Amino acid sequence: MSISTIWLLTLFSVIHGSVATHHLYRNLQSLSSDSSNQPYRTAYHFQPPKNWINDPNGPMRYGGLYHLFYQYNPKGAVWGNIVWAHSVSKDLVNWTPLDPAIFPSQPSDINGCWSGSATLLPGNKPAILYTGIDPMNHQVQNLAQPKNLSDPFLREWVKSPKNPLMAPTSANKINSSSFRDPTTAWLGKDRHWRVLVGSKRRTRGMALLYRSKDFVNWVQAKHPLHSTKAVECGSALIFSQF
């Protein structure tokens, strides 16, 4: 049945004045916490065994398991050394931590693997778009896909050799220090994928819109989909009337 009406709601965190930043404690970034003495650990909400955690990324259900990825410092209890940690659960209460799914390993993310989202492509094939920090500390967008689709734990992820797929250039004039957090993509009636990426021009936040036929080659729209004071960690919700 064809879609007669599509409503698109774009949600972004609004940070009054400027985009959120992290306090840097370089002397603590590689000082691991003591997992045996944590009297204030949560008993019900998700928490890794130890160390720093922030944004949840790309939650999905695959292979009979719930998958949760999240920003994580494997070396210390403050922000830094960011990777995509990975845990799985059968009931959303009891979680088993796995090895990090995505970690710095190529020029497009050598200084960090920041937030992003997961999309299920045709054939139930997961794909992750995430922000990487390159050698010049520019924020760029990358793609990773599972190495073995028959593994319900999705333990290994392979990065696209074409990374970065979206990047600031002198032509597009995107702010290289405020270009991050790609949303889950959606497939339009024209069979094109679309995704939003948060950015900023001067003091104005923007949700930049990209389009792709193959999920690899992305074209930026002429105008932002949305503009406000500042944006970060966006989500696109599609409401369809059949």
C-alpha positions as CSV (number, residue, x, y, z in Angstrom):
1,M,0.0,0.0,0.0
2,S,1.5,3.4,-1.0
3,I,2.1,6.1,1.5
4,S,-0.2,9.0,1.0
5,T,1.1,11.4,3.6
6,I,4.4,11.6,5.4
7,W,5.0,13.8,8.4
8,L,8.6,14.3,9.4
9,L,9.4,15.5,12.9
10,T,13.0,16.5,13.6
11,L,14.2,16.5,17.2
12,F,17.5,18.0,18.3
13,S,18.9,18.9,21.7
14,V,18.7,22.6,22.1
15,I,21.7,24.1,23.9
16,H,21.1,27.7,24.7
17,G,24.0,29.9,23.5
18,S,26.4,27.2,22.2
19,V,26.8,23.5,21.4
20,A,27.6,21.3,24.4
21,T,31.3,20.7,25.2
22,H,33.2,18.4,27.4
23,H,35.5,19.3,30.2
24,L,38.9,17.8,29.5
25,Y,40.9,16.2,32.3
26,R,43.9,14.9,30.4
27,N,45.6,13.7,33.6
28,L,42.6,11.5,34.3
29,Q,41.7,10.2,30.9
30,S,43.7,7.0,31.3
31,L,43.2,6.5,35.0
32,S,40.7,3.6,35.3
33,S,38.1,3.5,38.0
34,D,38.0,0.8,40.7
35,S,35.1,-1.4,39.7
36,S,35.1,-3.2,43.1
37,N,34.2,-0.1,45.2
38,Q,31.2,1.7,43.6
39,P,28.6,2.3,46.3
40,Y,26.5,4.6,44.0
41,R,26.2,2.3,41.0
42,T,22.8,2.0,39.6
43,A,21.0,-1.3,40.2
44,Y,18.4,-1.1,37.4
45,H,19.4,1.4,34.8
46,F,22.1,0.4,32.3
47,Q,25.7,1.1,33.4
48,P,29.0,-0.4,32.1
49,P,31.2,-2.3,34.6
50,K,33.4,0.9,35.1
51,N,34.7,4.1,33.6
52,W,33.1,7.0,31.6
53,I,29.9,6.6,29.6
54,N,27.8,9.2,27.7
55,D,25.4,9.1,24.7
56,P,23.6,5.9,23.9
57,N,24.0,5.2,20.2
58,G,22.2,3.0,17.6
59,P,20.0,0.8,19.9
60,M,18.5,-2.1,17.8
61,R,17.1,-5.6,18.0
62,Y,19.0,-8.1,15.9
63,G,19.4,-11.9,16.0
64,G,17.0,-12.2,19.0
65,L,19.1,-9.8,21.1
66,Y,18.8,-6.2,22.1
67,H,22.0,-4.3,21.2
68,L,23.0,-1.1,22.9
69,F,26.0,0.9,21.7
70,Y,27.3,3.9,23.7
71,Q,30.1,6.4,24.0
72,Y,32.7,5.0,26.3
73,N,36.2,5.7,27.7
74,P,37.8,2.2,28.1
75,K,40.8,3.8,29.9
76,G,39.3,6.2,32.5
77,A,36.4,7.6,34.4
78,V,36.4,11.0,32.6
79,W,35.5,11.9,29.0
80,G,38.2,11.0,26.5
81,N,39.6,8.1,24.3
82,I,36.0,7.7,23.0
83,V,34.9,4.4,21.4
84,W,31.5,2.7,20.6
85,A,31.1,0.3,23.4
86,H,28.6,-2.6,22.9
87,S,26.4,-4.6,25.2
88,V,23.6,-7.1,24.5
89,S,20.6,-8.2,26.4
90,K,17.6,-10.6,26.1
91,D,15.3,-8.6,28.4
92,L,16.6,-5.0,28.5
93,V,17.5,-5.5,32.1
94,N,20.4,-7.9,32.3
95,W,23.2,-6.8,30.0
96,T,26.4,-8.5,28.8
97,P,29.3,-6.2,27.8
98,L,31.2,-7.2,24.6
99,D,34.3,-5.8,23.1
100,P,34.0,-2.3,21.6
101,A,32.2,-2.4,18.2
102,I,33.9,0.7,16.8
103,F,37.2,2.2,17.8
104,P,39.8,4.6,16.2
105,S,41.5,2.7,13.4
106,Q,41.5,4.8,10.2
107,P,42.4,8.4,9.4
108,S,38.7,9.5,9.4
109,D,38.2,8.5,13.1
110,I,41.8,8.3,14.5
111,N,41.0,10.9,17.2
112,G,37.7,9.5,18.3
113,C,34.5,7.6,17.3
114,W,31.7,9.9,18.4
115,S,28.0,9.6,18.4
116,G,25.8,8.4,15.5
117,S,22.9,6.1,14.8
118,A,22.0,2.7,13.3
119,T,19.8,2.0,10.3
120,L,18.4,-1.4,9.2
121,L,18.9,-1.6,5.4
122,P,16.9,-4.0,3.1
123,G,17.5,-7.6,4.0
124,N,17.7,-6.7,7.7
125,K,21.3,-5.5,7.3
126,P,22.4,-3.1,10.1
127,A,24.5,-0.1,9.1
128,I,26.0,2.5,11.5
129,L,26.7,6.1,10.6
130,Y,28.9,7.8,13.2
131,T,31.0,10.9,13.6
132,G,34.8,10.4,13.5
133,I,37.5,12.9,14.5
134,D,40.2,13.0,11.8
135,P,43.9,13.9,12.2
136,M,43.1,17.7,11.9
137,N,40.4,17.3,14.6
138,H,37.7,17.9,12.0
139,Q,34.4,16.1,12.5
140,V,33.4,13.8,9.6
141,Q,30.8,11.2,9.0
142,N,31.7,7.5,8.6
143,L,30.0,4.2,7.8
144,A,30.5,0.8,9.5
145,Q,28.7,-2.5,8.8
146,P,28.8,-6.0,10.5
147,K,31.5,-8.3,9.3
148,N,29.3,-11.4,9.8
149,L,25.5,-11.1,9.6
150,S,25.1,-14.6,10.9
151,D,26.6,-13.6,14.2
152,P,23.7,-12.5,16.5
153,F,26.1,-10.7,18.7
154,L,27.4,-8.5,15.9
155,R,30.9,-8.7,17.5
156,E,32.9,-7.3,14.5
157,W,32.2,-4.2,12.4
158,V,33.9,-3.3,9.1
159,K,34.4,0.4,8.2
160,S,33.8,1.6,4.7
161,P,37.0,2.1,2.6
162,K,35.3,5.3,1.3
163,N,35.2,6.9,4.7
164,P,34.6,9.7,5.4
165,L,31.3,9.8,3.5
166,M,30.4,13.4,4.5
167,A,33.0,16.0,5.5
168,P,33.5,19.8,5.8
169,T,35.2,21.4,2.7
170,S,36.0,24.8,1.5
171,A,33.2,24.5,-1.0
172,N,30.4,23.5,1.5
173,K,31.7,25.8,4.2
174,I,30.5,23.4,7.0
175,N,31.9,24.2,10.4
176,S,34.5,21.5,11.0
177,S,34.2,21.7,14.8
178,S,30.4,21.5,14.8
179,F,29.4,18.7,12.3
180,R,28.3,15.6,14.1
181,D,25.7,13.1,15.3
182,P,24.1,11.7,12.1
183,T,20.5,10.4,12.7
184,T,18.9,7.1,11.8
185,A,18.3,7.3,8.0
186,W,14.9,6.9,6.4
187,L,14.0,5.7,2.9
188,G,11.7,8.0,0.9
189,K,9.2,7.1,-1.8
190,D,11.8,8.1,-4.4
191,R,14.0,5.2,-3.1
192,H,16.6,7.7,-1.7
193,W,17.9,7.4,1.8
194,R,18.0,10.6,3.8
195,V,19.9,11.5,7.0
196,L,20.3,14.6,9.2
197,V,23.6,15.8,10.7
198,G,23.9,18.6,13.3
199,S,26.0,21.6,12.6
200,K,26.4,25.3,13.4
201,R,27.1,28.5,11.4
202,R,28.1,31.4,13.6
203,T,25.6,31.2,16.5
204,R,22.9,29.4,14.5
205,G,22.4,25.6,14.8
206,M,21.3,23.6,11.8
207,A,20.1,20.2,10.8
208,L,21.8,19.5,7.5
209,L,20.0,17.1,5.2
210,Y,21.8,14.5,3.0
211,R,20.5,12.2,0.3
212,S,21.8,8.9,-1.1
213,K,20.8,6.1,-3.4
214,D,23.3,3.5,-2.0
215,F,24.0,4.6,1.6
216,V,27.6,5.4,0.6
217,N,27.5,8.4,-1.7
218,W,25.8,11.3,0.0
219,V,24.7,14.6,-1.5
220,Q,24.0,17.6,0.7
221,A,20.7,19.5,0.2
222,K,20.9,23.2,-0.7
223,H,19.2,24.3,2.5
224,P,19.2,23.0,6.1
225,L,16.0,21.1,7.1
226,H,15.8,23.1,10.3
227,S,17.6,25.9,12.0
228,T,17.6,27.1,15.7
229,K,20.0,28.4,18.4
230,A,22.1,25.2,18.4
231,V,21.6,21.6,17.7
232,E,23.2,18.3,18.7
233,C,22.3,14.6,18.9
234,G,19.3,14.7,16.5
235,S,16.6,12.2,15.8
236,A,14.2,12.1,12.9
237,L,10.8,10.6,13.5
238,I,8.7,9.6,10.5
239,F,4.9,9.6,10.9
240,S,3.2,7.9,7.9
241,Q,-0.5,7.8,7.1
242,F,-1.4,4.8,4.9
